[in-house]
Amino acid sequence: MPAIVGVAQVITLGNSSVFHIGDVYKIMPFAAAKTFSGAGSFNTGEQLEVINKTSSTNTYDPDVIDQPISLNM
């Protein structure tokens, strides 16, 4: 079903952002990233108490390619 969209104001988009309104056939990324972090790394808020006795981040990744993006155009 077609979408009827009014005014859309986009101030900024990042380097690998996707702006999508209405029907779409295919959305493909042009960039990919992998982030490794230890326990409690992305905690946000007030009065946090993070207790990590022994923390280890496993970065062993046997598959070389996680998401191939070479043919996305």
PDB file of N, CA, C and O in Angstrom:
ATOM      1  N   MET A   1       0.850  -1.173   0.000  1.00  0.00           N
ATOM      2  CA  MET A   1       0.000   0.000   0.000  1.00  0.00           C
ATOM      3  C   MET A   1       0.895   1.236   0.000  1.00  0.00           C
ATOM      4  O   MET A   1       1.776   1.345   0.853  1.00  0.00           O
ATOM      5  N   PRO A   2       0.701   2.152  -0.912  1.00  0.00           N
ATOM      6  CA  PRO A   2       1.534   3.359  -0.969  1.00  0.00           C
ATOM      7  C   PRO A   2       1.331   4.225   0.269  1.00  0.00           C
ATOM      8  O   PRO A   2       0.252   4.264   0.861  1.00  0.00           O
ATOM      9  N   ALA A   3       2.382   4.902   0.629  1.00  0.00           N
ATOM     10  CA  ALA A   3       2.323   5.788   1.789  1.00  0.00           C
ATOM     11  C   ALA A   3       2.124   7.220   1.325  1.00  0.00           C
ATOM     12  O   ALA A   3       2.719   7.650   0.336  1.00  0.00           O
ATOM     13  N   ILE A   4       1.296   7.944   2.033  1.00  0.00           N
ATOM     14  CA  ILE A   4       1.113   9.371   1.779  1.00  0.00           C
ATOM     15  C   ILE A   4       1.796  10.087   2.925  1.00  0.00           C
ATOM     16  O   ILE A   4       1.384   9.985   4.081  1.00  0.00           O
ATOM     17  N   VAL A   5       2.842  10.808   2.586  1.00  0.00           N
ATOM     18  CA  VAL A   5       3.676  11.445   3.598  1.00  0.00           C
ATOM     19  C   VAL A   5       3.609  12.948   3.413  1.00  0.00           C
ATOM     20  O   VAL A   5       3.690  13.451   2.292  1.00  0.00           O
ATOM     21  N   GLY A   6       3.465  13.651   4.499  1.00  0.00           N
ATOM     22  CA  GLY A   6       3.468  15.106   4.452  1.00  0.00           C
ATOM     23  C   GLY A   6       4.894  15.628   4.452  1.00  0.00           C
ATOM     24  O   GLY A   6       5.786  15.011   3.868  1.00  0.00           O
ATOM     25  N   VAL A   7       5.106  16.732   5.086  1.00  0.00           N
ATOM     26  CA  VAL A   7       6.415  17.371   5.132  1.00  0.00           C
ATOM     27  C   VAL A   7       7.318  16.613   6.107  1.00  0.00           C
ATOM     28  O   VAL A   7       6.907  16.279   7.218  1.00  0.00           O
ATOM     29  N   ALA A   8       8.547  16.348   5.675  1.00  0.00           N
ATOM     30  CA  ALA A   8       9.550  15.728   6.537  1.00  0.00           C
ATOM     31  C   ALA A   8      10.792  16.603   6.524  1.00  0.00           C
ATOM     32  O   ALA A   8      11.348  16.870   5.458  1.00  0.00           O
ATOM     33  N   GLN A   9      11.227  17.047   7.675  1.00  0.00           N
ATOM     34  CA  GLN A   9      12.414  17.887   7.772  1.00  0.00           C
ATOM     35  C   GLN A   9      13.535  17.067   8.383  1.00  0.00           C
ATOM     36  O   GLN A   9      13.415  16.589   9.511  1.00  0.00           O
ATOM     37  N   VAL A  10      14.620  16.905   7.645  1.00  0.00           N
ATOM     38  CA  VAL A  10      15.791  16.174   8.119  1.00  0.00           C
ATOM     39  C   VAL A  10      16.895  17.193   8.349  1.00  0.00           C
ATOM     40  O   VAL A  10      17.323  17.875   7.418  1.00  0.00           O
ATOM     41  N   ILE A  11      17.350  17.295   9.580  1.00  0.00           N
ATOM     42  CA  ILE A  11      18.403  18.253   9.905  1.00  0.00           C
ATOM     43  C   ILE A  11      19.768  17.673   9.542  1.00  0.00           C
ATOM     44  O   ILE A  11      20.519  18.299   8.794  1.00  0.00           O
ATOM     45  N   THR A  12      20.098  16.502  10.053  1.00  0.00           N
ATOM     46  CA  THR A  12      21.376  15.871   9.740  1.00  0.00           C
ATOM     47  C   THR A  12      21.199  14.358   9.643  1.00  0.00           C
ATOM     48  O   THR A  12      20.291  13.773  10.233  1.00  0.00           O
ATOM     49  N   LEU A  13      22.088  13.758   8.889  1.00  0.00           N
ATOM     50  CA  LEU A  13      22.189  12.306   8.816  1.00  0.00           C
ATOM     51  C   LEU A  13      23.656  11.940   8.971  1.00  0.00           C
ATOM     52  O   LEU A  13      24.530  12.648   8.470  1.00  0.00           O
ATOM     53  N   GLY A  14      23.929  10.856   9.649  1.00  0.00           N
ATOM     54  CA  GLY A  14      25.304  10.409   9.814  1.00  0.00           C
ATOM     55  C   GLY A  14      25.850   9.801   8.527  1.00  0.00           C
ATOM     56  O   GLY A  14      25.144   9.712   7.523  1.00  0.00           O
ATOM     57  N   ASN A  15      27.107   9.387   8.567  1.00  0.00           N
ATOM     58  CA  ASN A  15      27.770   8.858   7.381  1.00  0.00           C
ATOM     59  C   ASN A  15      27.103   7.600   6.841  1.00  0.00           C
ATOM     60  O   ASN A  15      26.987   7.445   5.626  1.00  0.00           O
ATOM     61  N   SER A  16      26.670   6.717   7.697  1.00  0.00           N
ATOM     62  CA  SER A  16      26.057   5.472   7.237  1.00  0.00           C
ATOM     63  C   SER A  16      24.617   5.358   7.734  1.00  0.00           C
ATOM     64  O   SER A  16      24.172   4.275   8.114  1.00  0.00           O
ATOM     65  N   SER A  17      23.894   6.469   7.731  1.00  0.00           N
ATOM     66  CA  SER A  17      22.515   6.488   8.206  1.00  0.00           C
ATOM     67  C   SER A  17      21.561   6.010   7.124  1.00  0.00           C
ATOM     68  O   SER A  17      21.897   5.990   5.940  1.00  0.00           O
ATOM     69  N   VAL A  18      20.365   5.628   7.552  1.00  0.00           N
ATOM     70  CA  VAL A  18      19.298   5.257   6.631  1.00  0.00           C
ATOM     71  C   VAL A  18      18.091   6.115   6.963  1.00  0.00           C
ATOM     72  O   VAL A  18      17.619   6.114   8.100  1.00  0.00           O
ATOM     73  N   PHE A  19      17.591   6.846   5.976  1.00  0.00           N
ATOM     74  CA  PHE A  19      16.377   7.647   6.128  1.00  0.00           C
ATOM     75  C   PHE A  19      15.304   6.987   5.289  1.00  0.00           C
ATOM     76  O   PHE A  19      15.425   6.922   4.066  1.00  0.00           O
ATOM     77  N   HIS A  20      14.259   6.497   5.926  1.00  0.00           N
ATOM     78  CA  HIS A  20      13.253   5.686   5.236  1.00  0.00           C
ATOM     79  C   HIS A  20      11.861   6.204   5.555  1.00  0.00           C
ATOM     80  O   HIS A  20      11.479   6.324   6.719  1.00  0.00           O
ATOM     81  N   ILE A  21      11.104   6.512   4.497  1.00  0.00           N
ATOM     82  CA  ILE A  21       9.701   6.886   4.644  1.00  0.00           C
ATOM     83  C   ILE A  21       8.912   6.074   3.629  1.00  0.00           C
ATOM     84  O   ILE A  21       9.264   6.054   2.449  1.00  0.00           O
ATOM     85  N   GLY A  22       7.865   5.414   4.062  1.00  0.00           N
ATOM     86  CA  GLY A  22       6.989   4.713   3.141  1.00  0.00           C
ATOM     87  C   GLY A  22       7.487   3.341   2.748  1.00  0.00           C
ATOM     88  O   GLY A  22       8.237   2.701   3.484  1.00  0.00           O
ATOM     89  N   ASP A  23       7.056   2.892   1.561  1.00  0.00           N
ATOM     90  CA  ASP A  23       7.392   1.564   1.072  1.00  0.00           C
ATOM     91  C   ASP A  23       8.850   1.514   0.628  1.00  0.00           C
ATOM     92  O   ASP A  23       9.404   2.507   0.159  1.00  0.00           O
ATOM     93  N   VAL A  24       9.453   0.357   0.782  1.00  0.00           N
ATOM     94  CA  VAL A  24      10.849   0.212   0.378  1.00  0.00           C
ATOM     95  C   VAL A  24      11.056  -1.215  -0.107  1.00  0.00           C
ATOM     96  O   VAL A  24      10.470  -2.156   0.429  1.00  0.00           O
ATOM     97  N   TYR A  25      11.895  -1.367  -1.127  1.00  0.00           N
ATOM     98  CA  TYR A  25      12.214  -2.693  -1.635  1.00  0.00           C
ATOM     99  C   TYR A  25      13.401  -3.296  -0.914  1.00  0.00           C
ATOM    100  O   TYR A  25      13.370  -4.462  -0.521  1.00  0.00           O
ATOM    101  N   LYS A  26      14.461  -2.495  -0.737  1.00  0.00           N
ATOM    102  CA  LYS A  26      15.679  -3.032  -0.150  1.00  0.00           C
ATOM    103  C   LYS A  26      16.436  -1.911   0.561  1.00  0.00           C
ATOM    104  O   LYS A  26      16.602  -0.823   0.010  1.00  0.00           O
ATOM    105  N   ILE A  27      16.891  -2.178   1.774  1.00  0.00           N
ATOM    106  CA  ILE A  27      17.757  -1.255   2.512  1.00  0.00           C
ATOM    107  C   ILE A  27      19.043  -2.007   2.825  1.00  0.00           C
ATOM    108  O   ILE A  27      19.015  -3.058   3.465  1.00  0.00           O
ATOM    109  N   MET A  28      20.181  -1.460   2.366  1.00  0.00           N
ATOM    110  CA  MET A  28      21.465  -2.131   2.565  1.00  0.00           C
ATOM    111  C   MET A  28      22.474  -1.159   3.171  1.00  0.00           C
ATOM    112  O   MET A  28      22.539  -0.003   2.753  1.00  0.00           O
ATOM    113  N   PRO A  29      23.256  -1.604   4.144  1.00  0.00           N
ATOM    114  CA  PRO A  29      24.266  -0.725   4.745  1.00  0.00           C
ATOM    115  C   PRO A  29      25.475  -0.551   3.833  1.00  0.00           C
ATOM    116  O   PRO A  29      25.809  -1.443   3.052  1.00  0.00           O
ATOM    117  N   PHE A  30      26.121   0.594   3.937  1.00  0.00           N
ATOM    118  CA  PHE A  30      27.367   0.849   3.226  1.00  0.00           C
ATOM    119  C   PHE A  30      28.563   0.777   4.163  1.00  0.00           C
ATOM    120  O   PHE A  30      29.703   0.893   3.713  1.00  0.00           O
ATOM    121  N   ALA A  31      28.328   0.588   5.450  1.00  0.00           N
ATOM    122  CA  ALA A  31      29.409   0.499   6.424  1.00  0.00           C
ATOM    123  C   ALA A  31      29.000  -0.469   7.531  1.00  0.00           C
ATOM    124  O   ALA A  31      27.814  -0.659   7.802  1.00  0.00           O
ATOM    125  N   ALA A  32      29.989  -1.070   8.155  1.00  0.00           N
ATOM    126  CA  ALA A  32      29.729  -1.983   9.261  1.00  0.00           C
ATOM    127  C   ALA A  32      30.821  -1.800  10.304  1.00  0.00           C
ATOM    128  O   ALA A  32      31.951  -1.439   9.974  1.00  0.00           O
ATOM    129  N   ALA A  33      30.484  -2.048  11.554  1.00  0.00           N
ATOM    130  CA  ALA A  33      31.454  -1.917  12.641  1.00  0.00           C
ATOM    131  C   ALA A  33      31.181  -2.980  13.688  1.00  0.00           C
ATOM    132  O   ALA A  33      30.050  -3.441  13.844  1.00  0.00           O
ATOM    133  N   LYS A  34      32.214  -3.358  14.392  1.00  0.00           N
ATOM    134  CA  LYS A  34      32.083  -4.315  15.487  1.00  0.00           C
ATOM    135  C   LYS A  34      32.719  -3.685  16.726  1.00  0.00           C
ATOM    136  O   LYS A  34      33.839  -3.179  16.670  1.00  0.00           O
ATOM    137  N   THR A  35      32.000  -3.723  17.830  1.00  0.00           N
ATOM    138  CA  THR A  35      32.475  -3.087  19.057  1.00  0.00           C
ATOM    139  C   THR A  35      32.649  -4.140  20.139  1.00  0.00           C
ATOM    140  O   THR A  35      31.744  -4.931  20.405  1.00  0.00           O
ATOM    141  N   PHE A  36      33.806  -4.139  20.750  1.00  0.00           N
ATOM    142  CA  PHE A  36      34.081  -4.994  21.903  1.00  0.00           C
ATOM    143  C   PHE A  36      34.189  -4.107  23.129  1.00  0.00           C
ATOM    144  O   PHE A  36      34.845  -3.067  23.086  1.00  0.00           O
ATOM    145  N   SER A  37      33.553  -4.506  24.218  1.00  0.00           N
ATOM    146  CA  SER A  37      33.655  -3.727  25.448  1.00  0.00           C
ATOM    147  C   SER A  37      33.514  -4.655  26.645  1.00  0.00           C
ATOM    148  O   SER A  37      32.921  -5.729  26.549  1.00  0.00           O
ATOM    149  N   GLY A  38      34.056  -4.233  27.749  1.00  0.00           N
ATOM    150  CA  GLY A  38      34.023  -5.038  28.965  1.00  0.00           C
ATOM    151  C   GLY A  38      32.742  -4.844  29.749  1.00  0.00           C
ATOM    152  O   GLY A  38      31.858  -4.091  29.340  1.00  0.00           O
ATOM    153  N   ALA A  39      32.650  -5.514  30.855  1.00  0.00           N
ATOM    154  CA  ALA A  39      31.457  -5.454  31.692  1.00  0.00           C
ATOM    155  C   ALA A  39      31.262  -4.049  32.248  1.00  0.00           C
ATOM    156  O   ALA A  39      32.198  -3.454  32.782  1.00  0.00           O
ATOM    157  N   GLY A  40      30.062  -3.526  32.125  1.00  0.00           N
ATOM    158  CA  GLY A  40      29.740  -2.202  32.652  1.00  0.00           C
ATOM    159  C   GLY A  40      30.205  -1.055  31.801  1.00  0.00           C
ATOM    160  O   GLY A  40      30.205   0.081  32.275  1.00  0.00           O
ATOM    161  N   SER A  41      30.603  -1.287  30.564  1.00  0.00           N
ATOM    162  CA  SER A  41      31.160  -0.225  29.740  1.00  0.00           C
ATOM    163  C   SER A  41      30.133   0.791  29.280  1.00  0.00           C
ATOM    164  O   SER A  41      30.433   1.984  29.232  1.00  0.00           O
ATOM    165  N   PHE A  42      28.940   0.357  28.945  1.00  0.00           N
ATOM    166  CA  PHE A  42      27.945   1.267  28.387  1.00  0.00           C
ATOM    167  C   PHE A  42      26.863   1.648  29.377  1.00  0.00           C
ATOM    168  O   PHE A  42      25.766   2.030  28.968  1.00  0.00           O
ATOM    169  N   ASN A  43      27.139   1.554  30.656  1.00  0.00           N
ATOM    170  CA  ASN A  43      26.167   1.956  31.666  1.00  0.00           C
ATOM    171  C   ASN A  43      26.058   3.472  31.706  1.00  0.00           C
ATOM    172  O   ASN A  43      27.071   4.172  31.696  1.00  0.00           O
ATOM    173  N   THR A  44      24.831   3.982  31.751  1.00  0.00           N
ATOM    174  CA  THR A  44      24.604   5.420  31.899  1.00  0.00           C
ATOM    175  C   THR A  44      23.549   5.619  32.970  1.00  0.00           C
ATOM    176  O   THR A  44      22.695   4.760  33.188  1.00  0.00           O
ATOM    177  N   GLY A  45      23.616   6.743  33.623  1.00  0.00           N
ATOM    178  CA  GLY A  45      22.634   7.048  34.657  1.00  0.00           C
ATOM    179  C   GLY A  45      23.289   7.716  35.841  1.00  0.00           C
ATOM    180  O   GLY A  45      24.474   8.048  35.824  1.00  0.00           O
ATOM    181  N   GLU A  46      22.499   7.900  36.850  1.00  0.00           N
ATOM    182  CA  GLU A  46      22.980   8.543  38.064  1.00  0.00           C
ATOM    183  C   GLU A  46      23.173   7.506  39.160  1.00  0.00           C
ATOM    184  O   GLU A  46      22.400   6.554  39.267  1.00  0.00           O
ATOM    185  N   GLN A  47      24.179   7.689  39.952  1.00  0.00           N
ATOM    186  CA  GLN A  47      24.486   6.856  41.115  1.00  0.00           C
ATOM    187  C   GLN A  47      24.619   5.380  40.750  1.00  0.00           C
ATOM    188  O   GLN A  47      23.990   4.518  41.365  1.00  0.00           O
ATOM    189  N   LEU A  48      25.435   5.104  39.754  1.00  0.00           N
ATOM    190  CA  LEU A  48      25.688   3.719  39.363  1.00  0.00           C
ATOM    191  C   LEU A  48      26.709   3.088  40.293  1.00  0.00           C
ATOM    192  O   LEU A  48      27.656   3.739  40.735  1.00  0.00           O
ATOM    193  N   GLU A  49      26.507   1.840  40.573  1.00  0.00           N
ATOM    194  CA  GLU A  49      27.488   1.071  41.327  1.00  0.00           C
ATOM    195  C   GLU A  49      27.735  -0.213  40.547  1.00  0.00           C
ATOM    196  O   GLU A  49      26.901  -1.118  40.536  1.00  0.00           O
ATOM    197  N   VAL A  50      28.888  -0.281  39.898  1.00  0.00           N
ATOM    198  CA  VAL A  50      29.244  -1.441  39.092  1.00  0.00           C
ATOM    199  C   VAL A  50      30.363  -2.179  39.798  1.00  0.00           C
ATOM    200  O   VAL A  50      31.426  -1.608  40.038  1.00  0.00           O
ATOM    201  N   ILE A  51      30.143  -3.424  40.129  1.00  0.00           N
ATOM    202  CA  ILE A  51      31.148  -4.234  40.814  1.00  0.00           C
ATOM    203  C   ILE A  51      31.519  -5.381  39.881  1.00  0.00           C
ATOM    204  O   ILE A  51      30.718  -6.283  39.633  1.00  0.00           O
ATOM    205  N   ASN A  52      32.737  -5.331  39.374  1.00  0.00           N
ATOM    206  CA  ASN A  52      33.243  -6.380  38.482  1.00  0.00           C
ATOM    207  C   ASN A  52      34.455  -7.020  39.139  1.00  0.00           C
ATOM    208  O   ASN A  52      35.520  -6.406  39.217  1.00  0.00           O
ATOM    209  N   LYS A  53      34.301  -8.220  39.598  1.00  0.00           N
ATOM    210  CA  LYS A  53      35.429  -8.908  40.227  1.00  0.00           C
ATOM    211  C   LYS A  53      36.479  -9.243  39.173  1.00  0.00           C
ATOM    212  O   LYS A  53      37.569  -8.672  39.180  1.00  0.00           O
ATOM    213  N   THR A  54      36.163 -10.150  38.285  1.00  0.00           N
ATOM    214  CA  THR A  54      37.060 -10.510  37.192  1.00  0.00           C
ATOM    215  C   THR A  54      36.293 -10.330  35.898  1.00  0.00           C
ATOM    216  O   THR A  54      35.320 -11.038  35.637  1.00  0.00           O
ATOM    217  N   SER A  55      36.735  -9.380  35.090  1.00  0.00           N
ATOM    218  CA  SER A  55      36.038  -9.082  33.849  1.00  0.00           C
ATOM    219  C   SER A  55      36.949  -9.401  32.677  1.00  0.00           C
ATOM    220  O   SER A  55      38.117  -9.014  32.658  1.00  0.00           O
ATOM    221  N   SER A  56      36.409 -10.102  31.716  1.00  0.00           N
ATOM    222  CA  SER A  56      37.175 -10.464  30.528  1.00  0.00           C
ATOM    223  C   SER A  56      36.275 -10.330  29.310  1.00  0.00           C
ATOM    224  O   SER A  56      35.145 -10.818  29.315  1.00  0.00           O
ATOM    225  N   THR A  57      36.765  -9.676  28.270  1.00  0.00           N
ATOM    226  CA  THR A  57      36.010  -9.528  27.037  1.00  0.00           C
ATOM    227  C   THR A  57      36.560 -10.500  26.012  1.00  0.00           C
ATOM    228  O   THR A  57      37.733 -10.426  25.646  1.00  0.00           O
ATOM    229  N   ASN A  58      35.716 -11.412  25.549  1.00  0.00           N
ATOM    230  CA  ASN A  58      36.134 -12.407  24.578  1.00  0.00           C
ATOM    231  C   ASN A  58      36.084 -11.798  23.183  1.00  0.00           C
ATOM    232  O   ASN A  58      35.001 -11.490  22.686  1.00  0.00           O
ATOM    233  N   THR A  59      37.228 -11.619  22.549  1.00  0.00           N
ATOM    234  CA  THR A  59      37.280 -11.049  21.207  1.00  0.00           C
ATOM    235  C   THR A  59      37.663 -12.078  20.164  1.00  0.00           C
ATOM    236  O   THR A  59      38.019 -11.714  19.043  1.00  0.00           O
ATOM    237  N   TYR A  60      37.599 -13.353  20.508  1.00  0.00           N
ATOM    238  CA  TYR A  60      37.897 -14.401  19.529  1.00  0.00           C
ATOM    239  C   TYR A  60      36.749 -14.486  18.528  1.00  0.00           C
ATOM    240  O   TYR A  60      35.606 -14.726  18.918  1.00  0.00           O
ATOM    241  N   ASP A  61      37.039 -14.294  17.256  1.00  0.00           N
ATOM    242  CA  ASP A  61      36.023 -14.290  16.217  1.00  0.00           C
ATOM    243  C   ASP A  61      36.499 -15.160  15.063  1.00  0.00           C
ATOM    244  O   ASP A  61      37.221 -14.668  14.195  1.00  0.00           O
ATOM    245  N   PRO A  62      36.119 -16.445  15.020  1.00  0.00           N
ATOM    246  CA  PRO A  62      36.649 -17.345  13.999  1.00  0.00           C
ATOM    247  C   PRO A  62      36.172 -17.030  12.585  1.00  0.00           C
ATOM    248  O   PRO A  62      36.898 -17.289  11.625  1.00  0.00           O
ATOM    249  N   ASP A  63      34.953 -16.470  12.432  1.00  0.00           N
ATOM    250  CA  ASP A  63      34.515 -16.119  11.078  1.00  0.00           C
ATOM    251  C   ASP A  63      35.073 -14.750  10.704  1.00  0.00           C
ATOM    252  O   ASP A  63      34.968 -13.792  11.470  1.00  0.00           O
ATOM    253  N   VAL A  64      35.656 -14.674   9.540  1.00  0.00           N
ATOM    254  CA  VAL A  64      36.356 -13.456   9.119  1.00  0.00           C
ATOM    255  C   VAL A  64      35.361 -12.368   8.731  1.00  0.00           C
ATOM    256  O   VAL A  64      35.574 -11.201   9.058  1.00  0.00           O
ATOM    257  N   ILE A  65      34.292 -12.720   8.049  1.00  0.00           N
ATOM    258  CA  ILE A  65      33.323 -11.740   7.573  1.00  0.00           C
ATOM    259  C   ILE A  65      32.002 -11.957   8.308  1.00  0.00           C
ATOM    260  O   ILE A  65      31.424 -13.042   8.243  1.00  0.00           O
ATOM    261  N   ASP A  66      31.527 -10.928   9.004  1.00  0.00           N
ATOM    262  CA  ASP A  66      30.255 -11.026   9.718  1.00  0.00           C
ATOM    263  C   ASP A  66      29.086 -10.573   8.840  1.00  0.00           C
ATOM    264  O   ASP A  66      28.054 -11.240   8.782  1.00  0.00           O
ATOM    265  N   GLN A  67      29.250  -9.455   8.171  1.00  0.00           N
ATOM    266  CA  GLN A  67      28.202  -8.938   7.305  1.00  0.00           C
ATOM    267  C   GLN A  67      28.850  -8.361   6.059  1.00  0.00           C
ATOM    268  O   GLN A  67      29.331  -7.228   6.088  1.00  0.00           O
ATOM    269  N   PRO A  68      28.874  -9.118   4.958  1.00  0.00           N
ATOM    270  CA  PRO A  68      29.522  -8.600   3.756  1.00  0.00           C
ATOM    271  C   PRO A  68      28.738  -7.442   3.153  1.00  0.00           C
ATOM    272  O   PRO A  68      27.536  -7.558   2.912  1.00  0.00           O
ATOM    273  N   ILE A  69      29.420  -6.326   2.910  1.00  0.00           N
ATOM    274  CA  ILE A  69      28.760  -5.142   2.347  1.00  0.00           C
ATOM    275  C   ILE A  69      29.428  -4.702   1.049  1.00  0.00           C
ATOM    276  O   ILE A  69      29.174  -3.595   0.573  1.00  0.00           O
ATOM    277  N   SER A  70      30.277  -5.546   0.467  1.00  0.00           N
ATOM    278  CA  SER A  70      31.039  -5.135  -0.693  1.00  0.00           C
ATOM    279  C   SER A  70      30.177  -4.896  -1.930  1.00  0.00           C
ATOM    280  O   SER A  70      30.567  -4.101  -2.786  1.00  0.00           O
ATOM    281  N   LEU A  71      29.023  -5.548  -2.059  1.00  0.00           N
ATOM    282  CA  LEU A  71      28.180  -5.379  -3.242  1.00  0.00           C
ATOM    283  C   LEU A  71      27.009  -4.444  -3.026  1.00  0.00           C
ATOM    284  O   LEU A  71      26.143  -4.351  -3.896  1.00  0.00           O
ATOM    285  N   ASN A  72      26.945  -3.749  -1.902  1.00  0.00           N
ATOM    286  CA  ASN A  72      25.854  -2.813  -1.635  1.00  0.00           C
ATOM    287  C   ASN A  72      26.110  -1.500  -2.344  1.00  0.00           C
ATOM    288  O   ASN A  72      27.065  -0.791  -2.024  1.00  0.00           O
ATOM    289  N   MET A  73      25.276  -1.177  -3.290  1.00  0.00           N
ATOM    290  CA  MET A  73      25.430   0.079  -4.046  1.00  0.00           C
ATOM    291  C   MET A  73      24.112   0.771  -4.186  1.00  0.00           C
ATOM    292  O   MET A  73      24.037   1.841  -4.789  1.00  0.00           O
TER     293      MET A  73
END
